Amino acid sequence: MGKKIFKIFIVGFFKAVAVLLCMILAAVGGFFGTKKYYTVKNQKAKESEAKKMISGAKVDKVSRNLIFSYNPDKNTISNAVLEVYDTENQVMSYVTIPTSVEVTIPANMYRKLLAVNQEIPQIFKFYKLPKYFDKEDDTKYGYGAIILASMLDVDISYYTVVDKSAFDEVFESQKSNVKNNGTINGFDYSGSTTTAAVDDSAPSGDDPYAHDDSFVNASSGVAANTPVQDEGSVGSKIVNVSVLREDYKSQFDSVKGDEVDFTDYMTDKVFPTFMSNLDSSDKLSYVENYMELDTFNYYVVPGAYHGKVYSIDSDKASKLFKKLGVPKSTEGEDYTEEEVVESVPEVTNIQVLNGSGVQGVAAKWQTNLTTNGFTVATIGNYDQRLSDTLIIVKEEGMGQELMKYFTNPTIQVGAVPDGLDATVVVGINDANIQ
């Protein structure tokens, strides 16, 4: 009898425990399920907010079409050209934007972009645009357009994406002397021409960093020690300029005399080769203007090479775009350079770790960074070998001021020692420091 009662007690006890465990698991599951639901919902809301930044395409009297040439083999932007079409004066201008430019994303914009990809650097290399976003998501070009528009302080009407092979059928790269105001020595702007002054000393190929960073006197060819700052001067630099091919222009001219033939040409030959956020029907609204087009001008966005990076001269670029009738950015004051400086937390105290395996690298970088105003609290060795330098920061948006000292660094938010702002893990590519 006693054993039977004990057995009933044990069975009842375990049933009660099982029920209690089920209740606990259900509660925990419900908590984490609800948390995950709201996390996903919040993330989608942030992504939706980021997408609101992308301006809609529009037809303008002065059309500003940002053309991206995409290299699928390297997943990079190989060329960038701002096509400015003044429909009233029938002038088409192509402004080459060297893809080696490095863009500083304004803080407000950057915070929204982090919802799309937490690993997007605030200072990013323009030619790497496709690498910062989902490869299958074409909205990356919309983000690229607004980032570039904020940097150039211009309003872009729409953008077009062309595969590199298709782009190369329309444009060719001319190695040309470019003056400080963006005009190109050797081009005749009086009529329809694409004659460029070719300089064989300039490098070629699909390399965003291909350039000659010496400034030359356009009349004598004698190298100068520094760029000439006077806008009216003859100082120039060698840049690869995107110029319409003569055979493409000939084909264009052969069909523009008849509206039906021209419309068929655009619909059958041109539109299928590119992706754009401007509808084909809106694009065709330019047909009547295109048929009168006979003047093509070429420029390079004013700037200078600093090492391998092309830095845009904002003042001279503003004058060039004003001359071409390009309005200023309509994004307002939300995206300003000043905000980047004021809003991004500053990194001062850091730790340097050697992730290269090369002896003495951390100590050398301690000296280098200390000379440049950082406080290096400690140095040591990292437990892994890295190719590229890793910058670990305690808050989103930090560490951008460190990036320029390294070859191809990555920034990520993570744990850093108490009292420090960041940990710099030096990779093999930055081990060669004197």
BAROVO-879215 format. One line per 10 residues: their letters; for each residue x, y, z of N, C-alpha, C. Coordinates in steps of 0.02 Angstrom, whole numbers, plus 50000, padded with zeros to 5 digits. Each point is the difference from the previous one (the first is absolute). Layout:
BAROVO-879215
a> X/Y/Z/X/Y/Z/X/Y/Z | ...
end
This chain:
BAROVO-879215
mgkkifkifi> 50042/49940/50000/49958/50060/50000/50044/50063/50000 | 50051/49998/50043/50045/50057/50005/50038/50012/49935 | 50021/49945/49968/50036/50006/49937/49956/50030/49946 | 49935/49980/50001/49954/50025/49950/49990/50076/50007 | 49992/50021/50063/49991/50072/50013/50063/50038/49979 | 50058/49971/50015/50063/50033/49982/50007/50007/49924 | 49980/49945/49964/50003/50001/49927/49955/50054/49972 | 49938/50004/50029/49953/50052/49977/50029/50069/50012 | 50032/50008/50057/50030/50065/50017/50055/50019/49951 | 50043/49950/49985/50056/50013/49955/49974/50019/49931
vgffkavavl> 49951/49962/49974/49972/50014/49934/49969/50070/49998 | 49963/50015/50052/49968/50067/50005/50051/50055/50003 | 50053/49987/50038/50053/50051/50007/50032/50015/49933 | 50018/49947/49963/50033/50011/49936/49953/50031/49948 | 49936/49984/50005/49951/50032/49956/49997/50075/50014 | 50000/50016/50064/49997/50071/50020/50062/50037/49976 | 50058/49966/50008/50063/50030/49978/49999/50010/49924 | 49974/49950/49964/49997/50004/49927/49956/50057/49978 | 49943/50006/50033/49954/50055/49984/50032/50067/50014 | 50035/50004/50057/50034/50062/50018/50054/50018/49949
lcmilaavgg> 50039/49950/49979/50052/50011/49950/49970/50024/49934 | 49943/49969/49980/49967/50020/49938/49978/50073/50004 | 49975/50019/50059/49977/50068/50009/50059/50049/49996 | 50056/49980/50032/50060/50043/49998/50026/50006/49929 | 50004/49943/49964/50024/50001/49931/49955/50041/49955 | 49935/49994/50012/49953/50039/49960/50009/50075/50013 | 50011/50017/50064/50009/50071/50017/50065/50027/49970 | 50055/49960/50008/50064/50021/49972/49996/50005/49924 | 49969/49948/49969/49992/50000/49928/49959/50060/49976 | 49948/50014/50037/49958/50058/49983/50038/50064/50006
ffgtkkyytv> 50043/50005/50052/50039/50061/50011/50049/50012/49942 | 50039/49946/49985/50050/50007/49947/49967/50006/49931 | 49943/49966/49991/49964/50006/49938/49975/50071/49989 | 49971/50028/50054/49977/50069/49997/50057/50048/49988 | 50056/49988/50036/50059/50042/49992/50026/49997/49929 | 50003/49939/49971/50024/49993/49932/49953/50035/49951 | 49934/49993/50013/49950/50031/49957/50010/50075/49997 | 50007/50030/50059/50007/50073/50003/50069/50023/49975 | 50051/49956/50009/50066/50017/49973/49998/50002/49924 | 49969/49948/49970/49994/49997/49928/49957/50058/49975
knqkakesea> 49945/50013/50036/49956/50055/49981/50036/50067/50003 | 50039/50009/50053/50038/50063/50008/50052/50007/49946 | 50034/49943/49983/50050/50001/49948/49969/50019/49933 | 49942/49970/49985/49966/50015/49937/49978/50073/49997 | 49981/50026/50058/49980/50071/50004/50060/50045/49985 | 50058/49981/50028/50061/50039/49988/50020/49997/49927 | 49995/49939/49969/50017/49993/49930/49953/50041/49956 | 49936/50000/50020/49950/50039/49963/50017/50074/50005 | 50021/50022/50059/50019/50070/50009/50060/50018/49957 | 50048/49952/49995/50059/50012/49959/49981/50007/49927
kkmisgakvd> 49952/49959/49977/49980/50002/49929/49964/50064/49982 | 49971/50033/50051/49966/50064/49987/50049/50053/49977 | 50066/49990/50014/50050/50049/49979/50007/50001/49924 | 49986/49943/49968/50011/49995/49928/49949/50042/49963 | 50024/50051/49966/49956/50046/49964/49970/49967/49939 | 49939/50019/49983/49968/49975/49941/50029/50031/49937 | 49997/49963/49944/50026/50025/49937/49953/50053/49973 | 50028/50047/49962/49958/50053/49972/50030/50025/49934 | 49955/50028/49959/50020/50031/49936/50010/50074/50012 | 50058/50027/49979/50016/50070/50011/50022/50034/49935
kvsrnlifsy> 49995/50066/49998/50024/50037/49942/50075/49993/49994 | 50034/49999/50057/50071/49983/50000/50004/49932/50035 | 50005/49948/49960/49999/49932/50027/50068/49982/50028 | 50000/49970/50060/50062/49977/50033/49996/49925/50012 | 50033/49963/49957/49997/49928/50001/50067/49972/50024 | 50002/49969/50058/50062/49971/50026/50007/49930/49972 | 50051/49990/49959/50011/49936/49966/50053/49960/50038 | 49980/49940/50022/50047/49954/50032/50019/49946/49949 | 50064/49987/49992/50023/49943/49962/50019/49945/50049 | 49964/49944/49998/50010/49946/50049/50041/49944/49971
npdkntisna> 50053/49980/50036/50042/49944/49979/49978/49939/50040 | 49963/49953/49969/49975/49942/50036/50055/49952/50022 | 50056/49999/49964/50054/49954/50019/50033/50020/50066 | 50004/50065/50012/50032/50025/50061/49950/50026/50051 | 49935/50004/49979/49948/50028/50043/50019/50070/50023 | 50020/50042/49952/50021/50068/50015/49971/50048/49948 | 50004/50065/50015/49983/50052/49952/50064/50017/49962 | 50000/49988/49935/50061/50013/49960/50002/50070/49972 | 49941/50031/49990/49997/50069/49974/49938/50034/50029 | 50005/50066/50007/49942/50040/50021/50001/50065/49961
vlevydtenq> 49943/50015/49970/49994/50060/49959/49934/50034/50015 | 50002/50065/50012/49938/50038/50008/49984/50031/49932 | 49946/49976/49970/49977/50024/49935/49953/50059/50012 | 50019/50059/49978/49960/50061/50010/49974/50022/49931 | 49935/49997/49991/49970/50018/49936/49957/50063/50007 | 50024/50054/49970/49963/50063/49999/49954/49997/49939 | 49935/49983/50011/49954/49990/49945/49981/50064/49963 | 50007/50057/50034/49982/50063/49968/50055/50024/49953 | 50062/49991/50019/50057/50021/49959/50029/49944/49958 | 49971/49940/50007/50022/49941/49962/50075/49986/50007
vmsyvtipts> 50022/49998/50063/50070/49985/50016/50003/49941/50048 | 50038/49950/49983/50011/49942/50044/50070/50004/50028 | 50005/49998/50066/50065/50002/50033/50010/49937/50041 | 50060/49971/49996/50016/49941/50039/50056/50018/50049 | 49985/49992/50064/50048/50016/50053/50025/49934/50029 | 50063/49983/49986/50030/49940/50028/50012/50008/50075 | 49982/49950/50038/50013/50000/50072/50049/49942/50013 | 50063/50014/50013/50048/49946/50013/49975/49954/50057 | 49999/49936/49989/49971/49954/50049/50045/49988/50060 | 50059/50030/50000/50043/49994/50059/49984/50052/50053
vevtipanmy> 49946/50038/49991/49980/50047/50051/49979/49962/50063 | 50014/50029/50058/49976/49972/50063/49949/50048/50029 | 49941/49975/50013/49944/50042/50021/49989/49994/50075 | 49994/50057/50034/49981/50000/50070/49925/50008/50004 | 49966/49950/50026/49927/50002/50004/49980/50043/50060 | 49958/50051/49990/49976/50040/50056/49967/49958/50053 | 50005/50021/50063/49981/49959/50057/49927/49978/49998 | 49953/50046/49985/49930/49981/49998/49988/49945/49948 | 50029/50008/49942/49993/49951/49947/50033/49934/50020 | 50058/50006/50032/50037/49940/50019/49962/49958/50051
rkllavnqei> 49968/50033/50048/49962/49963/50050/49943/49960/49968 | 49970/50029/49949/49946/49964/49965/50027/49943/49958 | 50057/50010/49969/50030/49948/49959/50023/49940/50041 | 50016/50011/50064/50021/49945/50043/49944/49949/50008 | 49937/50022/49990/49944/49953/50003/50000/49952/49941 | 50032/50022/49945/50005/49958/49941/50059/49951/50006 | 50055/50025/50026/50060/49958/50010/50043/50030/50054 | 50007/49963/50056/50038/50025/50057/50074/50010/49984 | 50024/49970/49945/50072/50003/49985/50017/50055/49950 | 49952/50041/49981/50015/50055/49954/50045/50050/50036
pqifkfyklp> 50058/50016/49973/50043/50050/50032/49975/50070/49984 | 50010/50046/50046/49978/50069/49987/50043/50033/49947 | 50063/49982/49997/50043/50024/49946/50011/49940/49954 | 49968/50000/49942/50005/49940/49958/50025/50018/49930 | 50031/49951/49970/50028/50008/49933/49943/49991/49950 | 49991/50051/49956/49941/50001/49956/49999/49939/49954 | 50057/49978/49975/49999/49944/49953/49977/49935/50034 | 50001/49998/50066/49978/49940/50037/49926/50002/50017 | 49963/50048/49974/49929/50007/50017/49962/49934/49999 | 50005/49957/49948/49961/49938/49999/50018/49952/50057
kyfdkeddtk> 50061/50005/50026/50022/49955/50053/49968/50017/50067 | 49974/50061/50008/49973/50021/50063/49926/49983/50008 | 49969/49974/49947/49929/49984/50002/49988/49930/49972 | 49939/49975/50009/49980/49935/49974/50010/50001/49924 | 50035/49950/49975/50017/49998/49929/49938/49998/49956 | 49946/49969/50025/49940/49993/49959/49952/50059/50008 | 50015/50046/50045/49954/50056/50013/50023/50062/49963 | 49961/50020/49949/50020/50056/49958/49992/50068/50034 | 49970/50001/50060/49994/50064/50035/50068/50028/50019 | 50052/49959/49997/50067/50025/50017/50020/50058/49956
ygygaiilas> 49976/50000/49937/50017/50055/49955/49962/50064/50019 | 49941/49991/50028/49963/50057/50025/50036/50031/50059 | 50025/49958/50045/50040/50024/50057/50064/50034/49974 | 50032/49968/49950/50061/50029/49972/49987/50069/49970 | 49942/50008/49968/49984/50064/49969/49990/50055/50052 | 49965/49984/50055/49989/50053/50050/50064/50015/50039 | 50042/49950/50010/50064/50012/50034/50044/50046/49958 | 50003/49985/49935/50041/50041/49956/49969/50070/49992 | 49933/50003/49998/49966/50065/49994/50015/50044/50060 | 50002/49969/50060/50015/50039/50060/50072/50024/50001
mldvdisyyt> 50046/49958/49973/50070/50019/49998/50012/50057/49950 | 49966/49996/49942/50009/50050/49948/49954/50060/50010 | 49952/49993/50046/49949/50051/50013/49962/50017/49936 | 49977/49947/49965/49960/50009/49940/49937/49958/50005 | 49950/50019/49960/49938/49961/49996/50005/49955/49939 | 49993/49935/50010/50004/49952/49945/49930/49980/49979 | 49984/50004/49935/49933/49985/49975/49985/49926/50004 | 50047/49959/49978/49991/49928/50001/50067/49967/49989 | 50002/49934/50007/50063/49965/49989/49990/49943/49951 | 50054/49980/49969/50000/49945/49952/50058/49954/50015
vvdksafdev> 49988/49935/49997/50052/49950/50012/50012/49961/49936 | 50062/49999/49977/50018/49966/49938/50055/49949/50014 | 49992/49941/49975/50053/49950/50006/50063/50027/49966 | 50057/49984/50027/50064/50028/49974/50008/49987/49925 | 49981/49941/49977/50008/49984/49929/49957/50046/49957 | 49938/50014/50023/49955/50045/49963/50026/50072/50004 | 50025/50020/50058/50028/50067/50008/50058/50011/49952 | 50043/49949/49994/50059/50006/49957/49982/50003/49926 | 49939/49979/49982/49978/50006/49931/49979/50072/49983 | 49982/50037/50052/49978/50070/49991/50056/50049/50014
fesqksnvkn> 50039/49987/50053/50053/50046/50021/50068/49968/49992 | 50049/50041/49987/50069/49978/50003/50038/50044/50050 | 50054/49974/50027/50039/50037/50048/50056/50037/49966 | 50000/50067/50006/50051/50041/49971/50045/50026/50056 | 50065/49990/49993/50047/50026/50049/50014/50073/49984 | 49976/50045/50042/49999/50070/49981/50026/50046/50054 | 50025/50058/49979/50021/50052/50047/49938/50039/50023 | 49988/50001/50065/49941/50033/50026/50021/50060/50041 | 49972/50058/49985/50017/50061/50036/49967/50000/50069 | 50022/50045/50042/49975/50002/50069/49926/50016/50006
ngtingfdys> 49971/50030/49948/49929/50016/50003/49956/49946/49969 | 50030/49943/49980/49962/49944/49974/49998/49997/49925 | 50020/50053/49964/50001/49998/49927/50059/49959/49977 | 49995/49975/49938/50049/49953/49975/50039/50030/49943 | 50065/50004/50007/50043/50027/49948/49998/49955/49938 | 49989/50030/49942/49999/49961/49938/49931/49988/49973 | 49947/50022/50036/49932/49992/49976/49976/50066/49970 | 49964/49996/49945/49971/50059/49969/49927/50004/50021 | 49982/50053/50035/49932/50005/50026/49954/50040/49954 | 50024/50017/49940/49960/50042/49955/49948/49960/49961
gstttaavdd> 50008/49936/49996/49953/49960/49961/50000/49927/50021 | 49976/49958/49954/49995/49929/50014/50068/49967/49990 | 50033/49983/50054/50067/49971/49994/50015/49956/50059 | 50041/49951/49990/50024/49959/50056/50076/49991/49994 | 50033/50051/49973/50072/49996/49992/50035/50015/50065 | 50037/49953/50027/50034/50010/50064/50075/50002/49991 | 50032/50033/50047/50073/50000/50000/50023/49938/50038 | 50025/49951/49964/50020/49937/50031/50072/50004/50023 | 50012/49976/50061/50067/50000/50028/50018/49928/50017 | 50048/49972/49965/50017/49929/50009/50034/49986/50066
sapsgddpya> 50018/50052/50038/50032/49987/50065/49949/49982/50053 | 49936/50012/49987/49948/49983/50049/49986/49926/49996 | 49990/49968/50057/49985/49928/50001/49930/49986/49975 | 49987/49939/49980/49934/49982/49976/49978/49936/50036 | 49941/49976/49982/49976/49939/50031/49945/50015/50050 | 49968/49947/50024/49944/50006/50046/50025/50007/50071 | 50034/50055/50013/50030/50011/50066/49978/50069/50024 | 49959/50003/50054/49977/50065/50024/50056/50045/50025 | 50058/49971/50014/50056/50039/50025/50052/50015/49945 | 49981/49988/49937/50047/50013/49945/50002/50074/49985
hddsfvnass> 50056/50032/50011/50007/50071/49987/50073/50019/50002 | 50012/50062/49978/50066/50030/50007/49991/50059/50045 | 50027/49997/50062/49986/50053/50048/50048/50059/49995 | 50036/50007/49945/50040/50060/49989/49957/50050/49961 | 50010/50064/50015/49964/50052/49964/50046/50026/49945 | 49973/50013/49941/50041/50021/49944/49975/50066/49971 | 50045/50035/49969/49983/50061/49963/49976/49979/49932 | 49938/50017/49984/49969/49976/49939/50036/50025/49937 | 50033/50057/50004/50032/50027/49940/50071/49973/49991 | 50035/49987/50055/50070/49980/49994/50012/49927/50018
gvaantpvqd> 49953/49971/50038/50009/49931/50022/50050/49993/50057 | 50022/50056/50029/50048/49998/50055/49963/49987/50065 | 50022/49952/50038/49967/49983/50063/50008/50055/50051 | 49947/50015/50036/50002/50050/50054/50000/49964/50066 | 50027/50031/50052/50004/49968/50065/49934/49998/50036 | 49957/50049/49989/49935/50003/50034/49947/50020/49952 | 49936/49980/50014/49946/50020/49955/49989/50075/50002 | 49984/50028/49943/49986/50072/49996/49929/50011/50023 | 49990/50047/50047/49934/50010/50030/49956/50048/49961 | 50030/50041/49958/49960/50048/49962/49958/49964/49949
egsvgskivn> 49933/50013/50002/49954/49965/49956/50016/50012/49927 | 50026/50059/49984/50013/50016/49930/50069/49978/49977 | 50036/49965/50041/50069/49981/49983/50001/49941/49952 | 50060/49983/49976/50007/49944/49954/50022/49937/50037 | 50003/50002/50065/50020/49940/50037/49952/49944/49986 | 50024/49939/49995/49956/49944/49984/50027/49936/50029 | 49959/49947/49998/50021/49934/50023/49973/49947/49952 | 50029/49942/49999/49979/49949/49953/49949/49955/50033 | 49942/49994/49969/49945/49960/50026/49969/49961/49942 | 49977/49940/50013/49964/49961/49950/49929/50028/49994
vsvlredyks> 49983/50027/49942/49936/50033/49988/49956/49955/49957 | 49936/49994/50018/49952/49961/49960/49973/50044/49944 | 50011/49977/49938/49981/50038/49940/49959/49955/49955 | 49947/50028/49968/49959/49961/49954/50042/49975/49942 | 49990/49937/49982/50035/49972/49943/49973/50030/49935 | 50043/50008/49951/49979/50029/49936/49949/49955/49964 | 50009/49934/50003/49954/49956/49966/49931/50002/50033 | 49998/50010/50066/49935/50006/50034/49966/50065/49979 | 50039/50055/49997/49972/50064/49979/49974/49996/49928 | 50036/49964/49958/49980/49994/49930/49934/49962/49995
qfdsvkgdev> 49993/49948/50040/49938/49961/50001/49943/50043/50026 | 50015/50038/50052/49951/50045/50030/49976/50051/49949 | 50048/50030/49963/49984/50051/49950/49960/49971/49942 | 50012/49936/49984/49967/49970/49941/49925/49989/50010 | 49977/49997/50062/49929/49986/50013/49962/50059/50028 | 50035/50053/50020/49965/50054/50034/49961/50046/49953 | 50005/49989/49935/49963/50042/49953/49927/49981/49995 | 49982/49939/50021/49931/49976/49995/49977/49980/50070 | 49945/50028/50023/49977/49988/50069/49982/49926/50011 | 49969/49969/49951/49981/49929/50007/50063/49956/50004
dftdymtdkv> 50047/50012/49954/50062/49960/50000/50039/50012/50065 | 50000/50063/50022/50038/50016/50060/49968/49967/50062 | 49933/50003/50003/49965/49968/50057/50011/49925/50000 | 49997/49969/49941/50013/49928/49995/50071/49984/50021 | 50047/50042/49980/50071/49990/50018/50009/50003/50076 | 49970/50050/50032/50006/50007/50072/49967/49941/50036 | 49941/49980/49976/49961/49947/50032/50033/49932/49991 | 50025/49987/49940/50027/49933/49984/50074/49992/50016 | 50039/50054/49991/50072/49994/50007/50028/50028/50065 | 49972/50056/50023/50030/50035/50057/49970/49978/50066
fptfmsnlds> 49934/50005/50007/49968/49985/50065/50015/49931/50027 | 50001/49947/49957/50012/49933/50027/50070/49991/50030 | 50047/50046/49985/50069/49991/50023/50012/50030/50069 | 49951/50036/50028/50012/50030/50065/49941/49992/50047 | 50013/50010/50063/49949/50001/50052/49997/50071/50028 | 49941/50028/50007/49993/50068/50024/49939/50007/50045 | 50002/50049/50045/49940/50013/50040/49953/50049/49965 | 50017/50020/49938/49955/50040/49959/49966/49954/49950 | 49933/50001/49999/49962/49957/49955/50017/50016/49927 | 49996/49948/49958/50014/50009/49929/49955/50051/49968
sdklsyveny> 49936/50002/50022/49953/50049/49973/50023/50071/50015 | 50027/50011/50061/50026/50066/50017/50063/50015/49961 | 50041/49949/49990/50061/50010/49961/49983/50021/49928 | 49946/49971/49973/49980/50015/49932/49973/50072/49993 | 49984/50030/50057/49977/50070/49996/50056/50047/49978 | 50062/49975/50002/50057/50040/49977/50013/49991/49925 | 49962/49956/49966/50015/49982/49931/50005/50061/49955 | 49950/50044/50004/50000/50059/49957/50062/50043/50010 | 50021/50005/50063/50061/50039/50015/50063/49964/49974 | 50002/49933/50011/50058/49962/49977/50011/50008/49925
meldtfnyyv> 49946/50005/49962/50006/50004/49927/50032/50065/49977 | 50002/50050/50044/50032/50064/49983/50071/50006/50028 | 50020/49949/50037/50064/50003/50035/50059/49994/49952 | 50047/50047/50005/50060/49996/49958/50063/50024/50034 | 49996/50020/50064/50059/50024/50036/50013/49958/50061 | 50061/49975/50005/50020/49959/50057/50062/50030/50033 | 49994/50014/50065/50056/50027/50038/50024/49950/50052 | 50064/50004/50018/50028/49952/50047/50039/50036/50055 | 49989/49978/50061/50033/50029/50059/50019/49944/50048 | 50042/50018/50047/50013/49956/50058/49983/50041/50062
vpgayhgkvy> 49967/49969/50048/49984/50037/50061/50065/50025/50030 | 50006/50065/50014/50063/50029/50023/50024/49968/50065 | 50065/49991/50005/50029/49970/50059/50074/49988/49990 | 50029/49959/50043/50071/49985/49996/50013/49932/50031 | 50053/49968/49978/50019/49936/50029/50043/50011/50062 | 49983/49967/50053/50041/49998/50061/50019/49926/50009 | 50061/49984/49979/50017/49930/49997/49958/49967/49946 | 49963/49949/50018/49959/49964/49952/49927/50023/50001 | 49983/50043/50046/49931/50022/50009/49988/50066/49964 | 49945/50004/49961/49982/50062/49967/49955/50039/50046
sidsdkaskl> 50022/50060/50021/49962/50042/50045/49967/50056/49961 | 49935/50006/50006/49962/50050/49962/50007/50069/50032 | 50012/50050/49958/50003/50070/50022/49928/50027/49999 | 49969/50006/50058/49929/50018/50004/49985/50068/49968 | 50043/50049/50012/49988/50067/49974/50001/50001/49923 | 50052/49969/49972/50006/49999/49927/49946/49956/49968 | 49983/49945/50034/49946/49957/49975/49934/50038/49999 | 49988/50039/50052/49939/50040/50004/49995/50049/49942 | 50056/50031/49983/50001/50048/49944/49987/49964/49934 | 50029/49941/49992/49989/49962/49938/49927/49981/49992
fkklgvpkst> 49970/49974/50054/49931/49978/49995/49952/50059/49991 | 50017/50057/50029/49960/50060/49990/50003/50021/49927 | 50059/49996/49971/50010/50016/49929/49958/49954/49955 | 49993/49937/50020/49962/49952/49960/49925/50001/50015 | 49980/50043/50048/49929/50006/50016/49974/49946/50047 | 50046/49968/50037/49980/49947/50047/49981/50032/50067 | 49938/49990/50023/49979/50029/50064/50033/49966/50059 | 50002/50035/50056/50028/49972/50061/49955/49945/50028 | 50027/49961/50045/49965/49944/50030/49936/50023/50033 | 49947/49960/49991/49936/50015/50032/49992/49963/50066
egedyteeev> 50053/49968/50023/49995/49961/50061/49997/50045/50062 | 50013/50065/49992/49996/50046/50057/50062/49996/50043 | 49992/50023/50062/50058/50005/50046/50009/49939/50044 | 49959/49947/49986/50007/49939/50041/50067/49967/49989 | 50026/50006/49938/50061/49965/49983/50054/50051/49986 | 50035/50022/50052/50052/50049/49992/50066/49973/50027 | 50055/50025/49973/50065/49977/50022/50013/50018/50073 | 49973/50059/50022/50010/50021/50069/49970/49949/50048 | 49944/49971/49980/49967/49953/50045/50042/49938/50013 | 50038/49980/49949/50044/49942/50010/50050/50014/50056
vesvpevtni> 50029/50059/49997/50050/50019/50050/49970/50004/50069 | 49939/50029/50005/49970/50012/50066/49968/49938/50029 | 49973/49955/49956/49958/49947/50025/50038/49935/50014 | 50054/49987/49965/50036/49937/50009/50045/50003/50061 | 49992/49953/50047/50043/50001/50060/50074/49994/49981 | 50042/50037/50034/50071/50002/49983/50037/49943/50035 | 50047/49972/49964/50043/49948/50028/50065/50033/50023 | 50018/49991/50063/50063/50028/50026/50044/49947/50031 | 49972/49960/50046/50038/49948/50034/49991/49933/49967 | 50055/49970/49979/49994/49937/49963/50051/49949/50024
qvlngsgvqg> 49988/49939/49979/50046/49944/50012/50022/49975/49931 | 50064/49983/49993/50025/49974/49936/50025/49929/50011 | 49973/49954/49959/50020/49930/50004/50030/49979/49933 | 50050/49957/50003/50034/49976/49941/49966/49936/49975 | 49965/50006/49944/49968/49942/49970/50034/49977/49937 | 50060/50026/49988/50036/49984/49938/50050/49943/50008 | 50022/49989/50062/50052/49949/50011/50070/50026/49989 | 50006/50063/49978/50066/50031/49989/50021/50035/50065 | 50059/49983/50024/50023/50026/50065/50008/50076/49999 | 49976/50032/50053/50010/50071/50010/49950/50046/49966
vaakwqtnlt> 49950/49971/49967/49952/50041/49962/49958/50043/50046 | 49977/49972/50055/49957/50038/50046/50036/50061/50028 | 50064/49991/50017/50039/50056/50028/50010/50055/49947 | 50012/49980/49937/50009/50050/49948/49935/50039/49987 | 49944/49965/50002/49936/50034/49990/49983/50043/50061 | 50023/49979/50059/49990/50042/50060/50033/50068/49989 | 50062/49998/49974/50036/50063/49988/49965/50041/49946 | 49980/49967/49946/49967/50034/49944/49936/50034/50022 | 49957/49964/50035/49935/50027/50020/50007/50052/50055 | 50049/49991/50044/50012/50051/50052/50022/50066/49968
tngftvatig> 50042/49994/49949/50023/50060/49963/49941/50036/49968 | 49948/49963/49982/49942/50029/49966/49945/50019/50049 | 50016/50002/50065/49953/50028/50049/49959/49951/50040 | 50009/49934/49989/49963/49951/50038/50038/49980/50063 | 49964/49979/50051/50030/49974/50061/49997/49924/49998 | 50058/49968/49994/50003/49926/49998/50014/49976/50070 | 49949/49974/50034/50006/49980/50069/50042/49937/50008 | 49987/49951/49958/50037/49935/50004/50012/49972/49931 | 50050/49956/49995/50012/49963/49939/50008/49926/50019 | 49992/49957/49950/50006/49928/50013/49991/49960/49937
nydqrlsdtl> 49992/49936/50007/49991/49955/49943/49928/49975/49998 | 49975/49991/49940/49933/49973/49989/50006/49925/49992 | 49946/49963/50017/50004/49927/49998/49986/49970/49932 | 49990/50042/49949/49989/49976/49932/50042/50039/49951 | 50008/49973/49940/50035/50036/49947/49948/50030/49952 | 50006/50065/49987/49954/50035/49956/50037/50028/49940 | 49966/50000/49942/50029/50031/49941/49991/50076/50003 | 49937/50021/50011/49984/50071/50004/49992/50022/50073 | 50015/50061/50013/49994/50028/50067/49927/50003/50022 | 49988/49981/50063/49933/50001/50029/49998/50054/50055
iivkeegmgq> 49951/50045/49996/49991/50052/50050/49936/49985/50038 | 50007/49983/50064/49942/49983/50041/49984/50062/50043 | 49939/50024/49995/49979/50060/50036/49943/49984/50048 | 49991/50042/50050/49948/49986/50050/49931/50026/49981 | 49997/50047/49951/49936/50028/49980/49997/50007/49924 | 49940/49995/49973/49990/50009/49928/50022/50070/49980 | 50032/50005/49941/50021/50064/49974/50070/50020/50020 | 50030/49965/50048/50067/50018/50023/50053/49969/49955 | 50060/50028/50003/50058/49969/49968/50015/50024/49929 | 49958/50044/49973/50011/50021/49931/50066/50037/49991
elmkyftnpt> 50021/50038/50053/50061/50038/49994/50063/49956/49999 | 49991/49936/50019/50057/49953/49998/50010/49968/49932 | 49947/49998/49960/50001/49961/49938/50053/50023/49950 | 50012/50065/49997/50046/50026/49949/50072/49978/50010 | 50016/49973/50058/50069/49979/50013/50015/49929/49976 | 49947/49963/49981/50009/49930/49982/49977/49986/49929 | 50022/49944/49973/49989/49984/49929/49927/49985/49983 | 49972/49951/50033/49931/49980/49985/49966/49977/50065 | 49993/50046/50048/49977/49980/50066/49925/49985/50002 | 49980/49962/50050/49930/49986/50014/49984/50025/50070
iqvgavpdgl> 49941/50032/50007/49978/50023/50066/49942/49957/50022 | 50001/49979/50063/49943/49965/50028/49991/50020/50073 | 49938/49999/50023/49984/50016/50069/50010/49937/50042 | 50035/50007/50056/50013/49942/50043/50026/50021/50068 | 50022/49951/50038/50025/50013/50068/50071/50027/49996 | 50013/50054/50036/50067/50028/50007/50014/50008/50074 | 50063/50002/50019/50017/50006/50071/49969/50063/50031 | 49983/49996/50064/49971/50057/50036/50046/50061/49995 | 49969/50057/49987/50037/50062/49997/50028/50016/49931 | 49994/49952/49953/50026/50011/49933/49942/50008/49950
datvvvgind> 50016/50031/49944/49950/50011/49948/50002/49947/49946 | 50059/49972/49988/50007/49953/49944/50061/49955/50009 | 49997/49943/49966/50057/49955/49995/50017/49994/49926 | 50063/50014/49983/50024/49994/49931/50042/49937/49995 | 49975/49953/49959/50037/49938/49988/50034/50007/49932 | 50065/50008/49999/50037/50013/49938/50009/49936/49961 | 49977/50002/49936/50006/49941/49957/50065/49999/49960 | 50009/49946/49963/50061/49990/49962/50011/50056/49948 | 49945/50024/49970/50006/50051/49948/50024/50067/50027 | 50001/50008/50066/50024/50063/50029/50062/49988/50044
aniq> 50032/49942/49991/50058/49983/50041/50063/50035/49977 | 50001/50022/49937/50059/50032/49972/50001/50074/50018 | 50016/50016/50061/50001/50069/50024/50070/50014/50028 | 50026/50058/49983/50068/50018/50023/49998/50031/50069
end
